[in-house]
Amino acid sequence: MFAGGKPRFTLYCLEDGEEHVSDVLATYTCGQWSFRGTLRLGTRSLFMDPDDLAEPVVKIPFKDIVGLGIENETIIVACKTVITMLKNGRVNPYVQEGTAGRHEIKLQWDNPAALHTKLQDLIAKHRNGEEVVIPRAPFDYSWLSSVTENALIEAQVFKHIPLKRIRAHLVLTEKALYVQLHESLEAQPLCKIAFVDVGSCARRQILFRNVAIEVQTDPEVLLLVFDDEATCDQYWTELTKQPVPVLQTSTIERLMRRWVNGGMSNYDYLMNLNWAAGRSLNDLSQYPVMPWVLADYTSSELDLSNPLTFRDLSKPVGALNPHRLDSFRQRMEETKSLGDEASAYLYATHYSNPSYVLYYLLRQHPEWMLLIHKGKFDKGDRLFNSVAACWNNVLNLPNDVKELIPQFYNGDGSWLGSKGLELGLLDDGTKVPDNVVLPPWATSMADFVKKNREALESEHVSANLHGWIDLIFGHASRGEPAVDHDNVFHPLTYGQSAEPMSPAESEQVREFGQCPIQLFGKRHPSRRVTTAAPAYAELSAALQPRTDYCEDDDSAYPDNADDFKLITMGSSYVLEDLPSADAAIEDISALGIGGNLSFNSPPPRIDSSLVVHEEASVNLPAESSLLEPMRFRAVLEARCMKKSASGVTTASFDTVPEWLAKCMQLAFEEDMIGTGVTFDASHLDAAFVTGESGQLPVMDLTNGTRLRTLQLGSQKLTSVAVVPRDPTVLFVGSQDNHVYCYNLADGKLEDRIQAHEASVTAMRLHSDGVRLATGGEDGSVKIWKVEDFGLRISDSFNEHQSQVSAVAWCNDATWLASCGDDSVLVYDTKCPQAGVLFRADVEDCLQVQFVDNSPTVVVMTSQAVQVMDLRTNTVMWQQAEQNPFVPGTLYWGPATTWAASTSRLLGFDSSNGALVTKHSVAAGSTVQGLALLATDALPKFVLVAQAASKYTTTAVLSSATGSY
């Protein structure tokens, strides 16, 4: 075993095209070797894999066996030569040993006569060129999660991994995909993919045959290859009937719009295009392709403000050197002159093929090159030894036009180091370097990748990247535009022939490479916003495009685009280039978005009392305790802090900002069902207020006026959720049983989903923006997966006997809670078939929230607030109130739990329930709702009360001691 428990012997020890047959425990003796281990049979060789890592794996090719017998329960093998590999557990070139001695194999448990017969059969079929049929075990239905789960369709498939295929049995049920592997070398014999975990599904081509499906999950992507197109078609038809997201043309168009408007990083957009164009990390013939963007690999400092630092993205690699391009054009014209114009091409090689991936990733995956080169590494001078030398070759060599791979722009760069591989010698006799020689401007492998990423996301590349997209995925990738752009490759790479390819042509395509599917028939628009900083995060081996962007499509960068720039950096959000601050606060809090916020000056449109210190850091909770669907930005910060000689003191404004007051008043004038105002997480200027008769007013936070009013049905709207990772998506619950999906960018209703058999009474979006929970008047609770402008059902529960009042997620979405008139229920979302995990009988329950990530909840009824341990069904503390509590006003915090009755706001010690603070409204007024502006130790609330027909708002600020 390797470090970390990974097996030493893998499928890559087999030859290209060879399959693994079976394993048995055995003792092996031959000359210098005598050890116990595992005898592994392939279709072309047998291997002895010793238990002792210090000993090498011994391979005996069938073609070299000259004698096979059995003596005294011991199998005797005579051969001309053997091959050793993986000595001391290291992946290095194989060694051919000239041992013609007697190889003795004594089995530990199995019948030697049966193994002898199997070996004879395998050797005979190999020498006669016959196919070895490996029987596949039937699917084990005990893998299914529930006895009520049914198989809808089954198929024998291959799981496609780089350079290898694994036989598998695929089963589709109404809940999940099950992939049972027929391969004992795999640590996990079964892969289960619940529909809720599917990020995307797409049809795939293997050697231009539509025989594959790729399923994207976290953290893996499965490429499943069927025996023929008809079986694949049948399975795809059944799969798309299930609630799984499918790649569509509209998805590509929407991604393009988001990128053009600055709502997506260059890296993530290119990765999305690769996925849409059929590129896969599981297929080296169709590996994701990325551009060279830099042309300077010799300077000590990288100057991203100098246009000469960059490569010309309007030209393919083969056209960057005009002298070399002339020779390519001459060859193409000579082919045309022979009357074979249809077969004429410029480049005899491709910009992406398996050899190039092996070349770049040699030090990370040496086993790949050893497989292709039959146990050897390529000649030392042809290995990836220097970035500058590689770029020089790309510019000048007659058969080198390769582009890059994603690893150049993401990750820690560890793939550039060899970890002690025996890579051989260069032509001058010196040793091939262990690590790739980096440009002088890179201080480390991680720094090299980081600066490459900064270049990719730079203003210059952002302004010119559309030209490269045209060449690879767009209108200049084929036809006359490709000729005009000097972008013509061998005809086989396009897969446009109506005739099936011959075996020789298939092998040529596999080695030569394939052009991506053409995504755009017209010129790709340039990016409007070119000043975004890099969104830098670890590379996902599953090729999962990020979707947690807070920029909008068409409206994220309106006329004031120069006022500020919003940048995603991993899970962080940064506001830069803003007007200078007039005052400072040291601490900022915000709600609804996990991650960090940083400011170097205050955003525009902030109330004058809300100013931000330069470089102030904002730490946001991963899961806000804010009652859904209210979602705030940092501009709603309630607390201004300033330093004094004695330490930190509190300074605050005394009145509610006018824009917030007007929005809150409108909310209750519209008879909103008590959850408050929903703020758009992507903008600093929009709020949504549910109202009567299907109207949804959109408020301008700068002055409290209506921007517009959306009409969604004819009945009262009950709840709103704005997806933080894609703020163009708005979900609205209604008393007409439906959830409306509204496209804010295009201003149109995208979908209307019947969520329940009666009114939608509760809705809560998890902070990840992917999971939405709804509750209905019919007593049902449903979990939905958020997709592009839509929802698909994931799970449904029907445990309540009456209307669901509220739903709540725990921090990591493992559990979902719901409450109604009769009880509080908690469901295990990872195992929904288990039903209710915890139950507590609570009469007249209005609201529920989790306490951190535990099975402890805080519950509000009309007359009391209580904290319960659901494991033991024990009330830990309870506080009653003579006046009824108001729905939607419960907020749990680590120090204080807040709730509002009709007459006052109460703060309880979260540990024991003791009343620590209270704030009463004016006599004759009734509390209608509560807005929370901060969730730290000093929360700020806006209390909305009604006296006769007049609504008032009051700012309430707690101190460190809990008094007001």
N, C-alpha and C positions, 0 to 999 in steps of 0.2 A: 504493500500500500504506500502511496505517496503521503506526504505531510497533509494533514487535513482529512485523511481517511479516503482519498480518491484511489481507485484501483490502478495498479501499474499497467496491467495489460488492458488495452482498449481495442475497439474496432479498428483503430488506425494502425495496429500492428499487423493486420491482415493486408494482403495485396489489394491494389485497386481492382474492384469488381469481385473480390473474394468475400464469401459470407461465413459467418460463424455457425458451426453445427451443434456442438455440445461440449460439455466439460465432465471430467471425472478426476477424483483424487488418486494420486499415484506416487510411486518412488522411482526416480530416474538415476541410472548409473551408466557412465561412459568415460573411461579414462580418468581425466582430472576431475570430472564432475560426479558427485553423488549427493542427491538431495531429495527431500520430499516437496511435493507441490501439487499443481493442478495440470493435468494433461488436457490441452484445449485443441479441439479439432476444427479445422477450417475446410473449405471446399478445395483448397490447393496445397495445404500444408498442415503439419501437426506441430504443436508448440508444447514445451515443458516450461511452465511458469513456477519457479521455485518460491517457497515461502520466505526464504532468506533473501532480503533485498540486495545483499552484497553479491549474490550469484546472478548471472545473466539469464534472461529468457533464451531458451534454445529453440531455434526453428529448424525443422527438417522439411524442405519442400518435397512434395510428392514426386516431382520430376527427377529428383536426385536419389530416390529410394531404389536400391537394386536388389533388395531382399527383405521379405517380411515373413516371420514365423512365430510360433508359440512353443515354449519349452517350460515345463514345470510351472504352469500358471503365470508365466512371464512372457510378455510380447517382446520379440527380438526384431530390431530394425537394423538393416545394413544400408549405408548410403555413401555417396561419393563426397558429400560436403554438408556442413551445417552452417547456420547463420546465428550469431548471438546479438542480442540487443538489450537495452534497458539495464545494463549492469549498474549496480548501486542506485537503481531507480532513476537514472538520468537518461533523458532523451537525446541520444547522439547517433551519429552514423552507425549503421549495422556493420558487424565484423564477420567476414567469411572465414570459417575455420575449416582447414583441410583435414578433418578427422574421418578416417574410413573405418574406425573401430566398430565394436559391437555396442549397440544402444539397447539397454535393457529397461523395460518399463513394466513395473509390477503394480497392479491396481490395488487400491486399499480395500474397496468394498465391491466393486462391480465385477461382472463376469468377463474374464479376459477373452473367452472364445467369442462372445457376442461383439466385443470391441474389435477383435481381430477381423471378424467378418465385415463389420462396418468400414474398417480401414481399407480392406481389400476392395470393397465396392467404390469407395470414394476415389481411390487411386486409379482404378480402372476407368471410371467415368471422366476423371480429369485427363487421362492420357488419350481417351477417345473423343474428347471434346463434347461430351454429353452434359446436359444441364443436371445439376443436383437439386432435386425437389425436396425442400425442407418442410416437413409437415407443420401446420400451424394448429396450436391448441385452441379449442373452442373458448368463447368468452366466458369468464367466470362471473355469473350474475350475482354472486354474493358481494361484488364490488358496489352494486347499486345502493344508493343512500337510503332507500325506503322500499318496503315490500309492495307499496302501491305504485312505484315507478315502473313505467313500461318502455320497452325498446320500440322506437318508431321505425328505425331502419338500421341495418348493419352493413358493414363492408370490410373486406380485406384491403389494407392500405400499407403504404410505407411512410414512416416518419423520416423526412428528409433533413439531414444535418450536413454540414460542410463536407463534401466529398464522399459521404456515406449515406446509406439508406437502411432503416431498421424495419423489419416486418412487424405489422401491428394489426390489431382487430379494433375497428372503430364502431362504437355504438352511440346512437343519438336517442335520448329520451326527451320527455316533455320538460325536463329540468336542466339537463346538462349534456355535455359531450364526454364520453369515456374512451380513452385510448389505451388498450392493453397491449404492451410490447411483448413480442416473442423473442426476447433477447436476454439471456441470463447475465450478460455483462453489464446491463443497465441496473443502477442501484434502485431505481423506482420503476417497478413493473407496470404501474398504472398511472395514468395522468387523467385526473378529473377536472373538467372546466365547467363550472356553473355558468349559466347564461348571464347572470349579473356581473360576472368577472370578465366577460368578453369586452374588449375595447373596440375591436373592429374585425370584420370578416371580409375576405376578398377572394375572388377566383384568381388562380395563378397558372402560368404556363411553364411547362418543363420542356425544353427544346422546342418551343413554339407549339406544343400540344396542350390543349386546355384540360389537363388531367389532375389539377391540384387545387387545393383550398388552403389558405393560410388564415389562422386564427390568432389574433393578438390578445394576449392576456398580460397580467403583471405577475411575475417578471419575465415570462417566457413567451415566445412566438412559435407556434407549431405549424410546420409546413407538411401537409398530408397529401401524398401522391396516390392516385387511384390507378387501377390497371388499365382503364380505358375511359374515353370521354363520356360514354353513355352512363357508366356507373357514377362518374363524378357529377354529371348533370342531375341525375336522380337524387343524389345525396344533397346537392346544393339546393335543389327545389325544396326538399324537406327542411333543410336547415334554415332557409330564409322564411319559412312559415313560423319559426320560433322567434321569441323576443330578443333578437341579437342585432346589433348595428351592422349594416352592410355598406361597404364603400360605394358611393354614388357620384355621378358627375356633379351634382349640386354641391357635394362636399368639397370637391376640388375648387369649384368657382368661389365658394365661400372662403376657403383658405386663401385664395389669391386676393380676394378683397381685403381680408384682414391684414395680410402682409403688406399690400400696397399702402394701407392706411396706418402702418406702423404698429399693428396689433400683434405682431409675431416676430421673433428674431429670425435673422437670415438662416441660422443653423436649423432651427426647428422647421422653417418653411421648406428647406431643401430636404430634410428628412421626411416630411410629410409627402413631398412630391415623389421621392424615391419609393415610399410605400404605395402610393397611388399608381406608380408606373411599373409595379411588379417586382421591384428590387427587394431582396431579402438577405438577411444575415445568414440564413440557412442554405443559400445557394450561391457558391462562389462564381458561377457563370453569370449571375445576376446580382452581384453584390452592390450595395448602395454606393453611388458615385458622388464625389464631392470635388470642387474645383481647386486647382492651384490658384491662390489669390495674390501671393507675394512673388516678387521677382528679385528680391535682395536677400541673399543668403551669405553675404561676405562682410557686411558692415558690423561694427561693434555695437551700434545703437540702431534700433528700428524706428524709422521716422514715418509714421502713418499720416503725416500731413503732406508728404511729398508724393505726388502722383507717380513718379518714376519708381517708387517702391513697389508698385503693384503690377501684376500681369494684366494684359489686355483681355478683358472678359468678353469682348465682342467677337473674338476669334477662337477657333478650336486650337488645342495644343499644337497640332500639326502645322498650323498656319502662323505660329508665332515667329518662326525663323523664315524670312522671305526667301533666302537662298535655298533652303531645304524645300520650301513649298514649290519652288520652280521645278525641282526634280520630280516631285510628286505629280504636279500638273503635266509634265512632259510624259511620264509613264501612262497617265490616264488618257492623254491624247493618242498615244501610240496604240493603246488597246482599242480606242474608238476607230482609228484608221484601219484596223483589221476587220471592221464590220461588226464588232461585238460591243456595240455601245451600251447595251443593257447590262453587261457584266463589268463595265469600266468603273474603276474606283480610284480614289487618291491614296488611301492608306492600307497597307498590307497587314497592319495590326490594328488593335482596337484600343480605346481609352480605358476599358475596364474588362478584365478577364481573370480567370482563376490564378494564372501565373503572377499577375500583378498583386493580387491579394496575398498570395504566398510570399511574395517578395517583401511586401511591407510588414507582414506579421510573422516573419520567420522566427524572431526571438520570442514571441508570445506563443506561437503554435508551430514549433519545429516539426511536430509529427505530421503536419500537413505536407510539408515539402518532402519529408522522408517517404511518405506514401506515394507521391507523384514521381519522385526521382529514384524509386526502388531502393530505398535505404540509404541514400546519399544526399548531402547538401549540394547545391549548385556550386560551380567554380567560384572561388573566393572573390574574384574581381567582379563577378556578376551578382553578388549579394548586395543587399541594402546596407551600405557601410557609411554613407555620408549624405546628408540632406543636400548640401551644395552640389556634390557630384551627381546626385540623382536629378536635380534640376538642370544641370548642364547637359546630361544625357537626353532629357526630355526635349531640350531645345535643339540638339544637334545630331543625335544618332538617327540613322535612316529608318529604323524600325522601332522607335520608342515615342509613343504619343500618349502615355498613360496619364490619367488624372489621379486624384487622391481618394482616400477612404475616410469615413467619419472619424476614425480615431485620431486624425490629425487635428481635430477641432474640439475634442471632448475627452474627458478622463484625465488621468494623472500622468500619462506618457510612459508608464512602466513597460509598455510593449516595445519601447526603443532599447531596452536592456536585455542581455542574453542570459544572465544568471548562470554563467559558466559553460555554455555550449562549446563544443569542439567544432568551430566553423571552418577550420582549415587555414590555408595560407594564401596570401596575395601573390601576384606574379613576381613581385620584387623579393619574395621570400619572407616577408614580415607576416605576423599573425593577423588574421582578420580581427578587427576590434570587437571587444565584447559588447560595447554600446555603440549605437549609431552616432557618428560625429555630428554634432549640432552646429548651427550657425553661431558666430561669435556673439550675437545679440541675445542668445538664450543661455541662461545661467544654469539650467537644469532641464531634465526631460519634462517635468511638470510646467516649467516656465516656457518651454518651447510650445507646448500645446496651448497654454494660456495666451501667449502672444499671437499665435496663429488664429485663435478664436477672436481676439481683439481686432485683428486685421479683417477677418471675415465679417465682423459686425461694424466695421468702420464706415464712416460717411462715404468714402470713395467707393467701397464695394457695394454698399447699399444703393448707391446711385447708378451702378453699372451691372448689377447682378442679373437683371432681367435679360441682358444679352446672352449670358451663358445659359440661362434657363431656356431660351429660344433654341440654342444649339443642341441641348441634351433632351429636353422634354417637349419642345415646342415646334413652331412652324418651320424653323430652319434645320430640323433634324431629318427631314425627308424631302424628296422631290426636288423641284427646281430651286426652291430656297436653299436647300442643302448644297446644291451645286454652286449657287451664288456665294455662299459663305464658306466654300472650301471645306465642306463637312461631309464628304461622301466616303463610306466604308464598304467593305465587301458585301455583295447582295445577300449572302447568307445571314448576315447579322441582323437583318430586318425581318426575317421570317415571313416574307410576303408571297412566297411561292404557293400556288394552289395544290401542287403535287407534294405527296409525303416525301420527307427527306430520306435518302439512303443511309445505311449505317455509317458510311464514311463521312457523309455530310453532317450527320448528327454528332459524330466525334469531333469534326472540325468546329462546329458551333460551340460544343462544350468547352473546347480548349481556346477558341478564338475570342469568344464573348458574344454578347447580344446587346442590341440597342434597347433602351427602355421603351415602354409603350408611349406613344405620342399622346400627350395630355392636352395640348393647345394647338389649334389650327390657325390662330392669328398671332400677331406679335404680342408678346407679353408686355403689359404696361409696366412702366418704371415705378419705383417706390416713391411715394409722395413725402414720406417722413424718412430722413436719412441720418438722423442724429442720435439714434438710440444706442446705448452702450450694450456690451455683450451680456446675453443671458447665459451665464456659465453654470453648468451643472454636470454631474457625473453622467457618462454615457450609459444608456440602458442597453444591455445586450439584447433586449427584446425589441429594439427599434420601435419604441412607443413614443409617438409624437406628444409633446407636452400640450396640455390644454388649459393650464391654470393661468391664463393671461387676463389682466384686468383692463386691457385696452379694448375699445369698441371698434366695430368695423368702419362704418362710414361716418360716424359722428364722434369718434374718439378724439379726432384732431380737427376741430372746427377752425373758425377764423382766428382764434387766439392760440393757434398751435405754437407760436413762438414764445408764448408766455411761460410755458413750462414743458418739461418732457418727463414722461412717466416711463420708467425703465424696469423690466423684470430681470432680476438676477437670482436665479434659483428660486427659492421661496421668499425672496425679498422684493420690496418695492421701493424705488428711490425717486424722489422729486428733486430736480436740479434746475439751475439757471433761473431762479425765481427772484423777484424783487427783494432787496435787502430788508432785514428785520429792523423794526423800531424799538423792540424790547425783546426780552428773552425768557423762555421757560426752560427748565432743566429736565423736565420729565413729561413725556407724552404717553397717552394711552389711546387705544382705538379698539373698535369691535368688528367682529364678523369676518376677518381675514387672518389666517394664520401666517406667521412669518415676521419680518421686520420692516419697519419704515425708517427712512433717514431723510432729513431735510437739511439743506444748507441755507434756506430762507423760506418765509411763509408762502404757501400757495396763494394764488389770487382768490378773491371773493371771500376771504376769511373775515369774520367779524373783527373789528379793530382790537378787541380785547384778547383775541387769540393769536398770539405771535409765537414763533418758533426759534429756538436758539440755533445758531449755525452748527452743523454737524451733529445736532441732537439725535439720539438713537431712540427708536420706538420699538419696544418689545410687545408683540401682540400675542394674545392667548391662541393656542391651536384650535380651541373650540370656545366660542363666546357663550356666556350664560344669557345673552340677550335673547328674549323671546322672539322666535321666528314670527313674522318674516322681517323684522326691523334689522337693517344692516347699515352700519355707519362707516364713514371714513374718518381719518385722523382729524379732519377739520371740525369734527363734532366734539373735540376734546373739551372737557369742562374745567380743568384745573390749571391754573397758572402758578408756577412755583418760582420762587426767587431765593437766592442765597442771602443769609444774614450772618452776623458775627457768631451768633449762637447756634447756627445750623440752618436747616430747611424750615421755612415757614410757608403758610398758605396765603395766597392772594387770589381773589376770584372776582368775577363780575357779578353784579347784584341782580341783573335782569336777564330774562331770556332773550336770545337773539331774535330780532323781529321776524326773520324768515322762518325760524323754527316755530315761533308762537303762532304765526299765521297758518303754517302747515298743520300743526296740532289742532288748532281751532277748527280748521276745515274738516279734519278727520272726523271730529265728533259732530259737526254740523251735518256731515254726510251720513250720520248714523252708522259709522263704521263698527264692525263687530270687534270689540276691544283688544286689538293687538297693536294699535299705534300706526305710525307712518313707516313706510318702507323706503329706504334710501338706496339709490343706485350706487353700487360699490365702485363703478368705473368712473363716475363723473363727480364733480364737486358742485353740481348745480341742479340735480333732479331728485324729486321725491314722488312717490306714488301713494294715493289715498283711495282705499276701497270705498264704494258708496252704493247707493240705491240704484235700482233699475239698470244694472249692468254697466254703470259708468265708472271709469277709473281716471280721476283727475291726475295729471302730471304737473307737479309744482316746480316753480323756479325758486331755488333756495336763496337767491340773491335778494328777492323782494317779497316772496310768499305769494306771488301771482300764479295763475294757471298758465302753463305753456300750451297744453292741449288736453283734451278729454278723450280717452279711448272708450269705445262702446263694445262691450263683450257680453253678448246675450241681453236678456231683458230682466233678469232677476238680480237680487242683491248679491254683490261680490263679498266674499268672506275672508280672503287671505291673498297675500302677494309674496312671491319669492323672486329675487333677482339673482341669477347665477353669477357668482363672483369670478369664476374662471372664464366666463363668456357672457359679458353683460348685455349682449344683444338679445339674450334669451330671458323672457319674463313669463313666469307661471302664475296664473290667477285662479283661485278656487271660487266656486259659485254655488248658490243655492239651487241651481238647475241641474245638480249632480255632476257637473263637468269641471275639468281643469282646462283652462285656455292657455295655449302657448302662443305668445306674441313676439314677433320679430321687430325689435325696436329700431334696428338699422334701416329696414325697408318699410317700416310702418304698416305691417300687414299681419293678419292673423294666420299663423302657420298651421295650427292644429287645434282641434277641440276633442278632448278625450273624455269619454264617460268614465269617471273614476269610481263612482259608487252608485248604488241603487236609489239613494236619496241625497240630500244636500251634502256638499263638502263642508265639514264643520271644523276641520283642523288640518294644518299643513306645516311641515318643518323641513327645510333643506339642510342637510349636513354641511359642515364647513368646507368639505372637500368639493362641493358643488356637483357631485356625481350622484348622490343618493337623495331622493325626495320621499318623505313619508306623508301619507294623507290619512285622515280619518273621516268617517261619514256618519250621517244621521242614522244610517241603517246598522250601525254597530261594527262595521268592518274597518280594518286597518290594512293599508296597502303600502308596499315599498316599490318605488319606481327607479329605474335607471335613467338618468338625464342624458339625452342624446342631442344631436344637432336639431334644434327647434322641435323637440318632441320628447315624449316619454315612452318607455316600454315597461310593462309590468314585470316585476322580479318575483315578488312573493305577496301572498294575501293571507290575512288572518280574520277569522269571524268568531271571536270569543266574547265580545261585549253583548250584553242583552239590550243595551239602549245606546243612545247617541254618544259618539266619541267626542270628548271635550277638548283634548289636547294630545299631542304626540311629542316625544323628545328623544334625541339621540344621545348616547354616551360619546365621550371624546373620540374614540377610535372606531365608532360605528359598529362595534361588535354586538351591542344591545340596542334595542328600541323599546321605549316605554310608551304606553297609552293609558289614558284614564277616561272614565265615563261616570255616569251617575252611581254605578254599583261597585267599581273596582279599579285597581291599578294593576296593569299587566306588563310584564317584561318578556320580550322575545329574543331568542338567540338568532341573529341575522346570518351567522355562519352555518347554522344548522336549522333552517326554518321548519323542516319537517318535524322537528321535535315539538313544535307548538309553543305553548306558554312555558317559559323557564321559571318565572316567579309570579306569584299572584298575592295580592293583598286586598281584602274587602274594605273599601273606603266609600262611605256614602257621600253623595253630593260633591264629587271630586271635580274641581274646575281646572286644575293645572298641575303638572308634574315636571320635575327636572332631576337629572342625575347629579349626584355629588361626586365630582371628579369622574373616575373610570370604574367605580365600584358599584355593587348591587345595592347601594344606598340611595334613596331618593328623597327629595323634599316635595311635599304634597300640599296643595292649597285646596281647602274646601270653602264653602260659603262662610263658615264660622271659625275656622282654625287653620293654622299652619303647623305642619308636623314633619319630622324627619324619621324615616323608617328604614330599618335593615330588612330587606326583602328575603334574605337567606333564612332568617329566623322569624320573620313576620312580627318584628318587635318595633314598637314606637320608641325611639330614642329620646325625643322630646316633642312637646306639643304646646302651642300657645293659642289661646282662644281670643276672640275679639267680639265685642257686643254688637258692632255694626258689621254688615256683610262685607266680605272681601270682594274686590273688583277683579274679574277675570283679566288675565294678561298683565298683572302687575307683580308677579312673583319673580324675584331674582336671587339666586343663590351665589354667594361669594365665600371664599375660604375663611374670611373673618366675620362677615355679617350677611345675614339673610334678610332681604327686603320684601315687603308686601304692603299693599295699600288697601285699606278698607274705604268705605264710602265717605269717611270723615277725616282720615289721617293716614300718613305714611309711617310705617313702623320698621324699625331695624332690630333684629334679634341676633344675639351671639350665636354663630353657626355651630359652636361646640356644645352648648348646653341649652340654647333657646331663651336665655335671659333677655329681657327687653333692655336695650342699650340706648335707644334714641327714638324720638317720635316727632312728627311735624303735622300739625292740624291745619286744615283749611279754614277759611273764614266762615263764621256762623251763617247758616242758610245756604251754604254751597255743598255740592256733592261731588266727590272725586269721580271722574269719568275715565281717566287713564293715566298712564305713567310712561315717560320716555327716559331711558337710561343713557347717559352720555359718557360714562366711564365705568370700568369694572375693577379698578385697582382698589387700594385700601381707602381712598377718598373719593367715592363715587359722587357724581353730580346727576341729579334728577330734574326733570321738568314735570311738574304735577299739573294736570289739567282738571279743572273743576267747573261746575255749572251752577250758576245762580239764576233762577228763572230761565230766560232765554239767552243769557249772556255767558260766554265761556271766558275763563281766565286761565292764565298760565303763570306758574310760580317756579322760580329757580331755587332748588334746594341743594345745599352743599354740606357734606359732612366734614367734620374735622377728624384729626387722628384719634381723638378720644370718643368720637361718636356723637358729640353734641352739635347743635346748629347755632 
